[in-house]
């Protein structure tokens, strides 16, 4: 279903209004420890730390249940704090925004292996459990229900990996959220080109002699550089890049600065585990289990989820409560990263909140 001109105009109006209003409040950050967490691989951790960030306060209805909790799930290599960037938070979390913390209790977890949550670089290195998406979703569910006391979320949003987690939530706990908004993913096994670039990035690191089976003394920089090269292409927005890097000199200078910056912030084992965690993902068999209202948004200039495959349209026919939206490529979209630019799709979020109320 195409992103209509009316919705695009409404989104732009929202964006202009947002820029004139106050910024969102600062989040509260906490850690929660899950004792003796058992991974699907059979491995266990005596203590699994889950870091999470919250904005706003929980509200309880007449039955005493929290009814305003919104969880937003990040992508591979990210963290909950990525949603505090202006292009997301200053549009949605501002006073008067669609997800104003004065109205909603917003939960931004760092998934297993990411951010401040337990990960290989904490000390276990290659001995860290081989987690997958099922483990990450299980930890999210336990955080929400056991720690925060939320039986049913008002909304689950997710970007990229978080988008895939949203499909898993909707199938495993059909009543776990009143509405869902997954963005930038497909509800099928990761195969084809999507699998190839992930496998190439892992191999670039693990075949670097400096990796030493994950027991490196210094980061395997050459392998990390090659992995970053792949990441830059996979996440690129061609129209934006052509405009911002219009000459050979500009492109070369940007690459020369961007690759070292990204490599310096990476840990090889953390990255390998993060990318490898997608290996068991495949919600395609149980799409009919999804009964909550959903708006699923992809972008036409997304290298990772190319629309020409027709995967989304075929899946959408099986999703009776889902509105599928394909953002047309333009000078406003950001490739795979369009999921974090709320001005592009906030009119769709407004519609979802209304029809799921």
N, C-alpha and C positions, 0 to 999 in steps of 0.2 A: 504494500500500500504506500503510495507516494506521500511525501511531506508536502502538504498543500500550501498554496500561497497565503491563505488566510492564517494558517498556523504559524508559518514563518513570520508573517507580519506581527502576530501576537507575541511571538518569542522575542522579536526585536524590540517591541514596546516594553516588555518586561525588562530586557537588558538595559535600556535607556533609563528606566525608572530605578533600577537597582544601583546604577552608578551614582545616583544623586542621594542615596540614603546611607545610613550608618553601616559600618562593617559588622560581621557576626562576632559574637563573644568568643573568648579564648576557651579551648576545651579543657576538661579535666582528664588527666591520664593516670591510669591505675594498672596494676598487674594482678592477675588471678592465677593461682597454681592448682592444676588438676593432678591429684595424686595417682601414681601407678597407671598412667595412661597407656592403654594397649592399642598398638597400631594394627592396621589390617594385615601387615606383613607378619604379625606374631611377635614383633619386637615390643619392648615396653620402655618407658621412661619413668623413674620413680617420681619425678616432678616435671610436669610440662607447664611452662610459664606462658600465659596468654596476656599480652598487653592490649589494652583497649582505651579508646578515647571517647568521651561523651560530651555532648552539649545539651543543655536543657535539663528538665527534671521529669521523672515519670509522673503520669497522671492516672489515678485509679477511678474506675467507673463505679456505679452503684453496687456492683457485685464484688468490689474490691480488687478487680483485675486491672493491670496496667494496659491502657488502650491507646497509647500515643507513641509507642516505640518504633523507631525507624532504624534499620541496620543497612549500612552501605559497605560493600565488600570490594576490596582493591584487586588489582591485577598482579601478574607475575613480576616479582622484584620490587613491588611497591609496599605501601603500608597504609594504615588508616589515615595517617596525617596527610597523605597526598590530596585528600578531599578538602583540605584547608586552603588550597591554592585559590587565588582570586577568581579564576575563571569558573570555579565550582562554588566555593563557599560564599563569595560576595554576591552571587546571583541567588542561590537557594537558601543559605543559612542566615542571611541578613535579616534585620527586623522588617517584618512585612513580607518576606520571601515565602516561597511555597513550602519550605521546610524550616520555618522560623523556629529557633530553639525555645522561644516563649510559648510555643504551642506543642512542639514535638520533643521527645526524648531520643536523641540521635546517638547511635552506637557505631563506632568506627574501629573494628578490631584490626590488629596486626595478625595475619594468619600464621600458622605454624611455619617456621623457617624464614620468617620475614620480620623486618622492623625490630621491635623490642621483644618479640616472642622467642621462645626457644628455637635455636638453629645450630647448624654444624659448627659455625665459628665460635660458639660459646666455649668450646673445648673438646667436644667429642670428635670433631672433624669428620672423617669418612666413616666413623663408627656411629654417627647419628642415625636413628631409624630411617628407613626408606619410606617416608610418608608419601601419601597420595592425596588426591582431592577428597576422597571419602573420609580420610582422617581429619582433614581441615574442616570439612562441613560438620563432622561430628563434634569437634571442639567448639565451633561457632554455636551449635545448638546447645551444648552444655553451658557455655558462657551465658547465653540468653536466658535459658530456663532455670539453671541451677544457681548461678551467681546473681543475675539481675532480676529473676522472678517474673519473666515475661512469658506468658503462655502462648500468646498470639501476637505477632508483630503487625503493626499497622501497614508497614511497607518494607520490602527488601529491594534494594537497588544493588547492582553489581556491574563492574566494568571488566571486560576481558576475562581473566580467570574468575573474577567475581561474578561475571555474567554466567559463566558455566556453573559456578556454585549455586547461583540462583535457580537454574533449571533442576539441579540436584535437590535443593531444598523443596521445590514445588512438587517433586515426585515423591520424596521420602516422607515429607510432612505436609500433605495437601491442605491442612487447616492451620499450618504454622504461620501464615501471613495472610492478611486481607487482600494484599495486592503485591505484585512483583514487577520490577522494571529492569530486566537484563539488557545490557548494552555491549555490543561488539563481540559477539561469539556465535557459534553454531551449536545446535544440540545433537551433535553426532561425534563419533570417534575421531580423534585428531589423526588425520592421514594425509596423503598427497603432499603438496608443497608445504602445508602447515607443519606436518611432521618432519619433513626433510630439513627445514631451516632450524628447527629445534634440535634435531639429531646432530646436524652440522655444528651448531654452537656448543653442544656438549662435547662432541669429539674434538673440537678445536682446543678445548681446555684439557681434557683427559689424556690426549696424545702428546701434549707439550711435555718434554722430558722433565721440566721443572715441577710438574704436578706431583710426581712421585706417588701415584696411587692415592692421592689426597693427603699425604703426610708431608706437605711442602714446608720448607723453612721460610721461603719468600714466595710471594704470589707468582704464579706462572703467567707472566705479563704478556708474552707473545700469544698464548692461547686466549687470554682475556681480550686482547686487542682484536683478534679474529672474531670472537663472539660478539663484541660490540659492533663490529662492522655489519654483521648480520642483523643485529637488533636495530641499528639505525635504518637499514633498508626496510625491515619488516614493519617498523612503526612510522615510516615516512608518509608525508602528505604531499603528493607530487605538485599540486597547484601552488600550495604554500611555499614549498621548497624552491620552485622555479622563480617565484616572485622575490623571495628573500635572498636567494643565491643566484643572481642572474648572469654571473660571469664565471669563467673557469677559476680565476683568482679568488673570487669570493667563496666558491665551493671548497677549494683546496684549503683556504685559510680556516674556514669553519670546521672542516674535518680535522685539521691539525690541532685545533684547540679542544674540540668536543671529545675525541677519543681518549686522550690522557685524563680529562676531567672525569669521564665515566669509569675508566679503569681504576682510578685512584679510590673510588667509592665502593669497589666490588670486592667480594671474597669468592674465590673459585669454588669451594665446596658449597657455599650457600647458593651460588648461582646454578650449579649443576643440579642440586637437589630441587631447587625451585622449578626449573624447566622440566626435569624428569617427573615431577609429581603429576603431570597431565597424562601419563602413560595409560592409566586405567579408565579415563573419562569416556563415557558413552551413554548418555541418557535417552538415546533414540528409541529404545524398545518400549519405554513407558510413558511416552508423551501424553497419552490419553488419561493418565492419572492426574494431570495438572487441571485443577478445577477453579483456582482463584483467578480473578481478573489480572491480566498481564498485558503490558505494553513492551514489546521487544524491538529494540532500535539497533540497526546496523547502518554503516556508512558506505556509500558506493565506491569511495576511494581507499578502502581498507585492504591493504595487501594481505593481511592475515586471514581475512574472511571475504574473499572476492565474491561479489554478487553473481557473477556470470556462471557460477557452479549451479545455481538454482536450488541449493540445499535449503535455504530458508523458506522459500515459497512452498516447497514440498512439505516441510515440517509444519508450517503455519496452517496448512489445510487440516492437520490433525489436532490443532490446538483451538478448541472451540471457544475458549474465553480470552483469546489473545488477539491483540491488534499488532500486526507486524508493520514496522515503519522502516523504509530504506531512505536515508538522507541522500539526496543527489549530491554528487561532487561539485564543489564550488570553491570560490576564494575564501569562504567562511569555514568550510569543513577542515578537519585536521587529520585525515586518514584514520588509522586505527585509534588515534588519540581523540577523535571527535567525542568519545564517551565522556570526557572530562570537561568539555566546553558546554556548560549548561544552557547558554543562550540558544544553542542550536535545537534543543529538544525540550525545553522546559514547558512549552505549551502542551506537549504530549504528556508530561508529568501532571500538569494541572488537570487534564482530561482524565487520566487514570485515577487520580485521587477523588475526583468527582464521581466517576462511575463505580467506584468501589466503596463509596461511603455507606 
